[in-house]
Amino acid sequence: MSAAPLTPRSVVAARLRQARQLRSLSQRQVGVRMGLDKETASARISRYESETMAISLESLFELARALDVPAAYLLATTPAMADAILSLGRESETQQESLSAVLAALTKLPASQRKVLVKDFVEGILSREA
């Protein structure tokens, strides 16, 4: 049985909940950070999370600012994509360009070669941390 197709509202709702929990913020706190009235802030964020209310593009950017995440994070359709966007978002623009170039080069390699390089790279980092 295959999973139901993702809808834009379900993607944003999932990422919103994830980012809010990551930042340990309540729905009210997120709404207030967006500039919403504190009396209605929690209800608005709850509607976004429950997928009962669509979010405008402007509000999506305000929400990203309030959560201190890149706006693209809120649109990431997989957890891995979301994690990659968060990681890139923490870096300077120069570093983002460098890391993007590395990723582009990796994706041009055959899958088997890429798998070996990534495995060796990750193991090298982990051994240095130990």
C-alpha atoms as a printed R data frame, in Angstrom:
    type eleno elety resid chain resno      x      y       z
1   ATOM     1    CA   MET     A     1  0.000  0.000   0.000
2   ATOM     2    CA   SER     A     2  1.567  3.313  -1.059
3   ATOM     3    CA   ALA     A     3  1.484  6.466   1.009
4   ATOM     4    CA   ALA     A     4 -0.976  9.196   0.147
5   ATOM     5    CA   PRO     A     5  0.499 11.891  -2.096
6   ATOM     6    CA   LEU     A     6  1.815 14.935  -0.300
7   ATOM     7    CA   THR     A     7 -0.168 18.128  -0.560
8   ATOM     8    CA   PRO     A     8  1.373 21.574  -0.178
9   ATOM     9    CA   ARG     A     9 -0.542 22.062   3.079
10  ATOM    10    CA   SER     A    10  0.670 18.743   4.505
11  ATOM    11    CA   VAL     A    11  4.282 19.523   3.609
12  ATOM    12    CA   VAL     A    12  4.176 22.962   5.267
13  ATOM    13    CA   ALA     A    13  2.289 21.565   8.284
14  ATOM    14    CA   ALA     A    14  4.881 18.837   8.841
15  ATOM    15    CA   ARG     A    15  7.837 21.194   8.512
16  ATOM    16    CA   LEU     A    16  6.166 23.825  10.696
17  ATOM    17    CA   ARG     A    17  5.640 21.297  13.503
18  ATOM    18    CA   GLN     A    18  9.181 19.996  13.089
19  ATOM    19    CA   ALA     A    19 10.776 23.461  13.166
20  ATOM    20    CA   ARG     A    20  8.602 24.598  16.048
21  ATOM    21    CA   GLN     A    21  9.583 21.554  18.110
22  ATOM    22    CA   LEU     A    22 13.228 21.946  17.089
23  ATOM    23    CA   ARG     A    23 13.156 25.505  18.448
24  ATOM    24    CA   SER     A    24 11.039 24.509  21.510
25  ATOM    25    CA   LEU     A    25  8.414 27.123  20.660
26  ATOM    26    CA   SER     A    26  4.690 27.019  21.327
27  ATOM    27    CA   GLN     A    27  2.193 27.786  18.598
28  ATOM    28    CA   ARG     A    28  1.488 31.100  20.295
29  ATOM    29    CA   GLN     A    29  5.168 32.038  20.430
30  ATOM    30    CA   VAL     A    30  5.586 31.342  16.715
31  ATOM    31    CA   GLY     A    31  2.495 33.395  15.862
32  ATOM    32    CA   VAL     A    32  3.641 36.328  17.975
33  ATOM    33    CA   ARG     A    33  7.087 36.178  16.351
34  ATOM    34    CA   MET     A    34  5.276 36.416  13.008
35  ATOM    35    CA   GLY     A    35  3.649 39.620  14.176
36  ATOM    36    CA   LEU     A    36  0.214 38.151  14.906
37  ATOM    37    CA   ASP     A    37 -1.889 39.351  17.825
38  ATOM    38    CA   LYS     A    38 -1.121 37.212  20.882
39  ATOM    39    CA   GLU     A    39 -4.829 36.419  21.300
40  ATOM    40    CA   THR     A    40 -5.107 34.827  17.838
41  ATOM    41    CA   ALA     A    41 -1.528 33.670  17.260
42  ATOM    42    CA   SER     A    42 -1.955 30.150  18.621
43  ATOM    43    CA   ALA     A    43 -5.166 29.528  16.679
44  ATOM    44    CA   ARG     A    44 -3.608 30.645  13.389
45  ATOM    45    CA   ILE     A    45 -0.557 28.417  13.782
46  ATOM    46    CA   SER     A    46 -2.804 25.540  14.840
47  ATOM    47    CA   ARG     A    47 -4.812 25.958  11.621
48  ATOM    48    CA   TYR     A    48 -1.622 25.820   9.558
49  ATOM    49    CA   GLU     A    49 -0.465 22.695  11.405
50  ATOM    50    CA   SER     A    50 -3.837 20.964  11.089
51  ATOM    51    CA   GLU     A    51 -3.970 21.845   7.377
52  ATOM    52    CA   THR     A    52 -7.313 23.627   7.772
53  ATOM    53    CA   MET     A    53 -5.911 26.930   6.570
54  ATOM    54    CA   ALA     A    54 -3.688 27.631   3.584
55  ATOM    55    CA   ILE     A    55 -0.704 29.898   4.095
56  ATOM    56    CA   SER     A    56  0.071 32.793   1.793
57  ATOM    57    CA   LEU     A    57  3.532 33.184   0.333
58  ATOM    58    CA   GLU     A    58  4.087 36.309   2.421
59  ATOM    59    CA   SER     A    59  3.043 34.474   5.598
60  ATOM    60    CA   LEU     A    60  5.278 31.535   4.697
61  ATOM    61    CA   PHE     A    61  8.277 33.876   4.620
62  ATOM    62    CA   GLU     A    62  7.203 35.475   7.913
63  ATOM    63    CA   LEU     A    63  6.812 32.012   9.408
64  ATOM    64    CA   ALA     A    64 10.303 31.037   8.262
65  ATOM    65    CA   ARG     A    65 11.715 34.219   9.796
66  ATOM    66    CA   ALA     A    66  9.850 33.534  13.054
67  ATOM    67    CA   LEU     A    67 11.243 30.000  13.181
68  ATOM    68    CA   ASP     A    68 14.733 31.083  12.090
69  ATOM    69    CA   VAL     A    69 14.774 28.638   9.168
70  ATOM    70    CA   PRO     A    70 15.164 29.184   5.417
71  ATOM    71    CA   ALA     A    71 11.777 29.505   3.690
72  ATOM    72    CA   ALA     A    72 12.751 26.562   1.455
73  ATOM    73    CA   TYR     A    73 12.853 24.376   4.574
74  ATOM    74    CA   LEU     A    74  9.098 24.786   5.008
75  ATOM    75    CA   LEU     A    75  8.574 23.432   1.486
76  ATOM    76    CA   ALA     A    76 10.951 20.459   1.678
77  ATOM    77    CA   THR     A    77  9.054 17.297   0.767
78  ATOM    78    CA   THR     A    78 11.356 14.855   2.573
79  ATOM    79    CA   PRO     A    79 13.104 14.918   5.950
80  ATOM    80    CA   ALA     A    80 16.489 14.515   4.243
81  ATOM    81    CA   MET     A    81 15.827 17.522   2.004
82  ATOM    82    CA   ALA     A    82 14.728 19.539   5.047
83  ATOM    83    CA   ASP     A    83 17.892 18.584   6.945
84  ATOM    84    CA   ALA     A    84 20.065 19.556   3.961
85  ATOM    85    CA   ILE     A    85 18.354 22.942   3.689
86  ATOM    86    CA   LEU     A    86 18.815 23.589   7.423
87  ATOM    87    CA   SER     A    87 22.484 22.653   7.181
88  ATOM    88    CA   LEU     A    88 23.068 24.946   4.211
89  ATOM    89    CA   GLY     A    89 21.070 27.724   5.861
90  ATOM    90    CA   ARG     A    90 23.501 27.813   8.790
91  ATOM    91    CA   GLU     A    91 26.409 28.631   6.480
92  ATOM    92    CA   SER     A    92 27.571 31.884   4.925
93  ATOM    93    CA   GLU     A    93 26.644 32.587   1.323
94  ATOM    94    CA   THR     A    94 30.208 31.770   0.251
95  ATOM    95    CA   GLN     A    95 30.079 28.431   2.061
96  ATOM    96    CA   GLN     A    96 26.660 27.706   0.569
97  ATOM    97    CA   GLU     A    97 28.131 28.189  -2.900
98  ATOM    98    CA   SER     A    98 31.069 25.874  -2.119
99  ATOM    99    CA   LEU     A    99 28.875 23.172  -0.622
100 ATOM   100    CA   SER     A   100 26.446 23.437  -3.506
101 ATOM   101    CA   ALA     A   101 29.307 22.890  -5.950
102 ATOM   102    CA   VAL     A   102 30.439 19.800  -4.016
103 ATOM   103    CA   LEU     A   103 26.909 18.412  -4.024
104 ATOM   104    CA   ALA     A   104 26.538 19.070  -7.749
105 ATOM   105    CA   ALA     A   105 29.832 17.277  -8.425
106 ATOM   106    CA   LEU     A   106 28.812 14.317  -6.270
107 ATOM   107    CA   THR     A   107 25.507 13.920  -8.074
108 ATOM   108    CA   LYS     A   108 27.349 13.639 -11.401
109 ATOM   109    CA   LEU     A   109 29.227 10.553 -10.201
110 ATOM   110    CA   PRO     A   110 27.865  7.041 -10.703
111 ATOM   111    CA   ALA     A   111 25.799  5.997  -7.678
112 ATOM   112    CA   SER     A   112 28.235  3.262  -6.643
113 ATOM   113    CA   GLN     A   113 31.226  5.629  -6.679
114 ATOM   114    CA   ARG     A   114 29.261  8.334  -4.855
115 ATOM   115    CA   LYS     A   115 28.220  5.841  -2.176
116 ATOM   116    CA   VAL     A   116 31.847  4.853  -1.493
117 ATOM   117    CA   LEU     A   117 33.056  8.474  -1.361
118 ATOM   118    CA   VAL     A   118 30.280  9.564   0.985
119 ATOM   119    CA   LYS     A   119 30.799  6.523   3.241
120 ATOM   120    CA   ASP     A   120 34.562  7.161   3.451
121 ATOM   121    CA   PHE     A   121 34.003 10.860   4.085
122 ATOM   122    CA   VAL     A   122 31.490 10.303   6.886
123 ATOM   123    CA   GLU     A   123 33.637  7.611   8.503
124 ATOM   124    CA   GLY     A   124 36.639  9.957   8.361
125 ATOM   125    CA   ILE     A   125 34.722 12.686  10.141
126 ATOM   126    CA   LEU     A   126 33.381 10.310  12.770
127 ATOM   127    CA   SER     A   127 36.855  8.893  13.466
128 ATOM   128    CA   ARG     A   128 38.225 12.422  14.003
129 ATOM   129    CA   GLU     A   129 35.432 13.171  16.479
130 ATOM   130    CA   ALA     A   130 36.153 10.039  18.523
